[in-house]
Each structure stands twice: as structure tokens, then as C-alpha cells.
């Protein structure tokens, strides 16, 4: 795949999102699809109440259109392409239902954790059985070593854990304007490059389509955000990012490329464990991006530092893969 082709893919995702989002925001406002802000969150976030949410619908549409059109045009439409679209739309649908219940039906908790989990598991299992007939390897490589582990039939359990875990990790990270849009675009770009290194053009097309769509969305999602992606976008991005790592057979690299998502999740887990066992909090507030806000950092400073961390981690990983 040439540089010009990559730019075309990123560009189409970008342009579609930039064109669709201004049409979408007024519609969300008319429908009163405004974000509600948790009272226990930072007080500075209260001014964001009412900002349109469910913006993830826009870039999901842009990603699907870009992927399908260019995969056909470039003649790289495969089962993997279909699986990625399925996971993106499936996890996005779960997020949409969660957002709809919270925002429109005014039930603050949205879908229950069990309902979301069941939906995510069904999609993960469906994805596994779609890729398995193609002699899909159930071996997990340990990054930068010669070690590997063949999970066999247990790979489906790993796939469920991976997709559900990263879907929720990205959702936890989505708490500041532009934070997920930026970090996720970096992660998808990294996996797009890795896919090209291993001549997986079908996956590269999808990954770069996501990059373009997220960069387009970032124009409207950066501080001060005019629209939020909501669970619709965050759950979809996390689930399909994990699926991309699976299809390029570099699953564990996601821990490094997605270091921000991992850190955000660990901060929540450690906070809960510490409070329940010792009655004390480790962080001023979790996820950890709120800890830095409560420590006096501006929202924009937190986002820039987290973007930089994500870029540095992804750059090092890609560099090591290319060398």
C-alpha cells in the first residue's frame, strides 16, 4: 500500500466525519440528547451538562462507509473486514442503547453491567466463529521475545476478555474533551502501520479509516467540546481496537500501544481495592485523569500529556516492530 493510498483512506474518513458532524450536532440538540454529568465528578465539568452526546454515531458511519468503499476499490475486502465492521457496529449498538436509556429515558445507570456484558460476549463469540474457519492461529506471541502460548479452544475466552476489557477501558478513559479521540487515533495508526509491515492490507484499510474519522471528530470534540462520543463511540472503539490487535496477531502489543487505557483502568481497580480493604483512596479521584485535574492541572494539560504518552509508547512499539 502506497503513502498516497494511505492518505486517501485517512482523508476519506476525515472528510466524511467533518461533513457529517455539523449536520448531526443540531439534530442531537433538537432531540435533547444532552450529556448528564455525574455529581461525584470534578465540579469544573458541571458546565458541560447538556453538551450533545452519542457523537460516536457519526464516526461509526464514516468508518463503515470508508472501509467498505475503499476495501472494494482496493480489492482487499475479506472476512477480517466484515468482522471488524461487525465488532465496531455491535459494540457501538450496545453503547447506543446505554446512552439512549441514560439520556433519553432519563435512567442514569443505562444498561446494567450484566446486560452490557452479555451483549459484548455474544459479539466476541460471533467474531471468533467468523475468523476460526480461516485457519486462524490461537497462538499468542509474547512481544519482543521468542516465547509464545497456544491457547487452543481457550482462545475464545481470551478473545472475550480482550474485547470486553478494552471496550470498557476506553470507555473509562472517555472523561475529558478529546482524550479518547486523540489516544485512539494514535493507537489505530500504530496498528495500521503494523498491519502494513505484515502485508495485512485489509486490516490497514480499516485502521486508517478509523484514524481519519477520529481526527475529523476531534475538531468538534477537542476542548471545549461541541459534542461527546458517548458510550456509543467509546465502547465501539475499545472493542474494535482489541479486535484489530487480535487480527494482526499482536494481541499483547495493545497493552503497550494502549498504555493510557490500561493505566486508566488500573487506577480504577486499585482505587476500589484500596478503599474496600483499607478505607483509603490512592488517588484524589479515579480514573486517573481526574486525579491530575484535582491536583490542579488544567483539562487541556492532562489531555496533552496523555496524548504525548500514547504517542511515545506507540512510536517505540512500531519502531521496534519495523526494525
KOLTORTI-741901 format. One record per atom (N, C-alpha, C): x negated, y negated, z. Coordinates in steps of 0.2 Angstrom, whole numbers, plus 5000, padded with zeros to 4 digits. Last residue first. Layout:
XYZ ...
***
This chain:
494050125064 493350145064 493150215064 495450135066 495150115060 494450135059 495550155080 495850205075 495550195068 494950035085 494650105087 494950155082 495849945080 495149945078 494850005080 497049975087 496949985080 496249985077 496549945100 496850015098 496750025091 496349805100 495749855102 495949925099 497549755096 496949745092 496449795093 498349795107 498549825101 497949815096 497749715117 497749785118 497949815111 497949585112 497249605113 497249685114 499349575111 498949565105 498249595106 499649585125 499949635120 499549635114 499049465130 498849535132 499049595127 499749375123 499049375122 498749445124 501049385128 500849395121 500149415119 500749355141 500949425140 500849435132 500349215139 499949265142 500049335141 501549165134 500949165130 500449215133 502449195145 502549225138 501949225134 501949105155 502049185156 502049215149 502148985149 501449005150 501449085151 503448975148 503048975142 502449005143 503848965161 504049015157 503649025151 502448915172 503048905168 503248965164 502048985188 501948975181 502548955177 502449005201 502348935199 502148925192 502849125206 502149095208 501949025205 503949145199 504049125206 503349105209 503349185187 503749125187 503849105194 502749305191 502249245189 502649185189 503849375194 503349365199 502949305197 504449395181 504749345186 504349335192 503649485176 503649415173 503949365177 503849605183 503349565185 503249495181 505649615186 505049635183 504449585184 505349565203 505249605198 505849605193 504549445214 505149465211 504949515205 503449455221 503949405223 504649415220 502949625224 502949565220 503549515223 503149715235 502449705232 502449635228 504149705249 504049695242 503349685240 504549815262 504249765260 504149765252 505049935267 505449875269 505149815266 504450055264 504050005269 504449945271 505250125256 504850155260 504550115266 505950025248 506350085251 505950115256 504949945244 505549915248 505849965251 504150035236 503849995242 504449965246 505050075226 504750125231 504550085237 505349945220 505849985223 505550035228 504049915215 504449865220 504949905223 503750015207 503350005213 503649965218 504749995197 504650055200 504250045207 504349865192 505049885195 505049945199 503049885187 503149835193 503849845196 503249985177 502950005183 503049955189 503849895168 504249955171 503949975177 502849805165 503449785167 503849835171 501849895160 501749855166 502349835169 502449945148 502349985153 502249955160 502549825141 503149855143 503049905148 501249795139 501649745143 502249785145 500749905132 500549895139 500949845143 500949965119 501549935123 501349925130 499650015117 499949965112 500549925116 499650115127 499150055127 499449995122 500750195125 500550175132 500050115132 500550225112 501050175114 500950155121 499750335111 499450265110 499950205112 500450445112 500150415119 499850345117 500850475099 501350455104 501050415110 500550485085 500050455090 500450425096 501250525075 500950575079 500350545083 502150445069 501450445066 500950485070 503250485076 503250505069 502550495066 503050425088 503150505088 503050525080 503050295086 502450325089 502450395088 504350285082 503850265077 503150305079 505050305093 505150355088 504550345083 504650195101 504450255103 504550305098 505350105093 504650095094 504350165096 506750135095 506450155089 505650145089 506850105109 507050175106 506650185100 506649965109 506250015113 506250085110 507549915100 506849905098 506449955102 508749945106 508649975099 507849965098 508749875118 508749955118 508549985111 508649745113 508149775117 508149845117 509849725105 509249715102 508649755106 510849745115 510949765108 510249775105 510549675126 510349745126 510449775119 509949515118 510349565122 510149635122 509349415111 509449485108 509949525112 509949255112 509649305115 509849375111 509749085105 510149155105 509649205108 508948985107 509648965105 510049035105 507748955120 508149005116 508848975114 506548835120 507148855123 507548895118 505648985117 505948935122 505948865119 506349085103 505749055107 506049005112 507349125095 507349155102 506749125106 507249075083 507849055086 507849075094 506049125079 506149055078 506749025082 506149255081 505849225086 505949145085 506749305069 507149295075 506849255080 505649315061 506149275060 506649255065 504949415069 504649345068 505149295066 505849525067 505749495074 505349425073 505749545053 506349525056 506249495063 504349585052 504649525048 505249495052 504349695060 503949645061 504149575058 505249785053 505349755060 504949695062 504549805041 505149765041 505349745048 503449865046 503349805044 503949765043 504049995049 503749955055 503649885053 504550035037 504950025042 504649975047 503350055030 503850005027 504349985033 502650145038 502350075037 502950035035 503450255035 503450235042 503150165042 503050275022 503750275023 503850245030 501650295021 501950235019 502650225021 500550355029 501250365030 501650305028 499150355029 499450365022 500250385024 498450325040 498550395039 499050405033 498450185039 497750225039 497850295038 499850155039 499450155033 498750185033 500050185053 500350225048 500050215041 499250075058 499050145059 499350195054 500049965054 499349975051 499150045052 501149995061 501249995054 500550005051 500749985074 500950055071 501050055064 500549845074 499949895075 500149965073 501849795072 501249785067 500749835068 502449835083 502649865077 502149855071 501749755093 501749825093 501949865086 502149625088 501449645089 501349725089 503449635090 503249615083 502449635083 503549645104 503749705100 503549695093 503049515109 502649585110 502849635106 504049435103 503349425101 502949495103 505249475108 505249465101 504449465099 505049475122 505049545118 505049535111 504949335124 504449385126 504449445122 505849235120 505349255115 504849315118 506249195136 506349175129 505749195125 506349345147 506049275145 506149255138 506749475148 506949425153 506749355152 506449615142 506849555139 507149515144 505949715150 505449655148 505849595145 506949805151 506749765157 506249705155 506949845137 507549805140 507349775146 505749915137 505849855133 506449815135 506150015145 505549975147 505649915143 507250085139 507350045145 506749995147 506450135128 507050095127 507250055133 505550215135 505350145131 505950105129 506350315140 505950275144 505750215141 507050365129 507450335134 506950295138 505950415121 506350365119 506750335124 505250505131 504950445127 505350395125 506250595135 505950555140 505650495136 506550655122 507050625126 506750575131 505250705119 505550655115 506050615118 505050805130 504650745129 504950685125 506050885126 506150855132 505750795132 505550925113 506150895113 506350855120 504451005117 504350935114 504950895114 504651125121 504751075126 504651005123 504351205111 505051185111 505151135117 502751145111 503151185108 503951165109 501651065115 502251075120 502751125117 500051075115 500551095111 501151105116 498850945117 499350985120 499951005116 497050905115 497750905113 498150955117 495550825114 496050865118 496650855115 494550745109 494750795105 495250845108 495050565111 494750625113 494850685108 495850455108 495050445108 494750505111 497350515116 496950465112 496150465113 497750685113 497550635119 497150585115 499150725104 498450715104 498350665110 500350855105 500250785107 499450775108 501250955094 500650945097 500550865099 502250985086 502450975093 501850965097 502450935069 502050965074 502250945081 503750985058 503450935062 503050965068 504251055047 503651075050 503351025054 505550995045 504950975040 504250995043 506451025054 506351075049 505751055044 506250915064 505950985065 505951025059 506950795061 506250805059 505950875060 508250825066 508150805059 507450805057 508050865079 508350915074 508250895067 507750735084 507250795085 507450845079 508850665083 508250645079 507750705079 509750725092 509850725084 509250705080 509050695103 509150765101 509250765094 509250555104 508550585104 508550655101 510650545104 510250515099 509550545098 510850605117 511150635111 510750605105 510150515125 509950585125 510250615118 510950405124 510250405122 509950475121 512150445130 512050415123 511350425120 511750475143 512050525139 511950505131 511250345147 510850395147 511050455142 512450265147 511950255143 511450305142 513150345157 513450335150 512850315145 512350325168 512450385166 512750385159 512450185170 511750215169 511850285166 513850115162 513550145168 512850175166 514049965153 514050045153 513650065160 514249825164 514249855157 514349935158 514249755176 513749815175 513749845169 515249655174 514549635175 514049695174 516449635163 516249685169 515549685169 516949555153 516849525160 516749575165 517249595140 517649615145 517549595152 516149515135 516749505133 517349535138 514949555143 515049485141 515849475139 515049685146 514749635151 515049565149 515449755135 515849765141 515649705146 514449715126 515249695125 515649705131 513349765131 513349695130 514149675130 513649905129 513449875135 513549805136 513849905115 514349925119 514249895127 512549875111 513049835109 513649845114 511749985116 511649915119 512249865117 512250075107 512350085115 512250015118 511850025095 512550035097 512750045104 510450035096 510749975096 511549975097 510350175096 510150135102 510450065102 510850185082 511150225088 510950185094 509950105074 510650085075 511050125081 508750165077 508750095078 509550085079 508950305074 508750285081 508950215082 509250285060 509750315064 509550295072 508050235055 508650195055 509150225059 507250345058 507050285061 507750235061 507850445050 507850455057 507650385060 507650395037 508350405039 508350405047 506250405036 506550335036 507250345038 506050535037 505750495043 506150425042 506550585025 506850595031 506650555037 506150445014 506050505017 506550525023 505650335001 506250355006 506150425008 504750274993 504550314999 505050325004 504850194982 504950264981 504650304987 505050064983 504350084983 504350164982 506450054982 506050024977 505350044977 506750124994 506950154987 506550124982 506150045003 505950115003 506150144996 506849925001 506149924999 505850004999 508149955005 508049924999 507349934996 507950005018 508250045013 508150015006 507249895025 506949965025 507250005019 508149785024 507449785021 507149855020 509249835030 509349815023 508649815020 508749855043 509049915039 509049895032 508349725047 507849785047 508149845042 509549655047 508949635042 508449695041 510249725057 510549715050 509949705045 509449685067 509549755066 509849765058 509449555068 508849585065 508949655064 510849535072 510649505066 509949545064 511049605084 511349625078 511049605072 510349535093 510049595091 510349625084 511149445099 510749425093 510449485090 511849455111 511949505105 511649485099 512249285115 511849345116 512049395110 512149105117 512449165114 511949225114 512149045134 511749045128 512049115124 512749055146 513149035140 512849035134 511349005156 512049035156 512449005150 510248935157 510348975151 510949005150 510148885169 510348835164 510448875157 509648985177 510348975178 510648925172 508348995178 508649025172 509449015172 507848945190 507748905184 508148935177 508049045199 508548985199 508448945192 507849215194 507549145196 508049085195 509149315200 508649305196 508349235198 510349345207 509749355211 509049345207 511349315198 511249265203 510549275207 511049335181 511049365187 510949315193 512049255169 511349255172 511449285179 512749295153 512849285160 512149295164 512849235137 512449265142 512649245149 514349235127 513849195130 513449235136 515349245116 514849295118 514249265121 516349165111 516249155118 515749215120 516649155098 516949215101 516749215109 515949045095 516649045094 516949105098 514649095097 514949045101 515649035101 514549185087 514449205094 514749155098 514649095076 515149145077 515149175084 513449025077 514148985078 514649035079 512449135075 512549095081 513149055082 512549175062 512849215067 512949175073 512049085054 512749095052 513049135058 510749085058 511149015059 511849025057 510349225055 510449195062 510849135062 510149235041 510749265044 510949235051 508949175037 509549155034 510249175038 508049245045 508149175046 508749145042 508249375041 508449355048 508549285049 507849365028 508449395029 508749365036 506449335030 506949285026 507649305028 505949445037 505849375040 506449335037 506049545028 506349555034 506449485038 505349495017 506049505016 506349515023 504049485023 504349425021 505149435020 503649615025 503749575031 504149515029 503649655012 504049685016 504249645022 502749575006 503349575003 503849605008 501549605013 501849535014 502549535011 501349735008 501549725015 501849655016 501149704994 501749744996 501949735003 499949634996 500449594993 501149634995 499049735001 499249675005 499849645003 499749894995 499349834995 499549785000 499650065000 500050005000 499649945000 
***
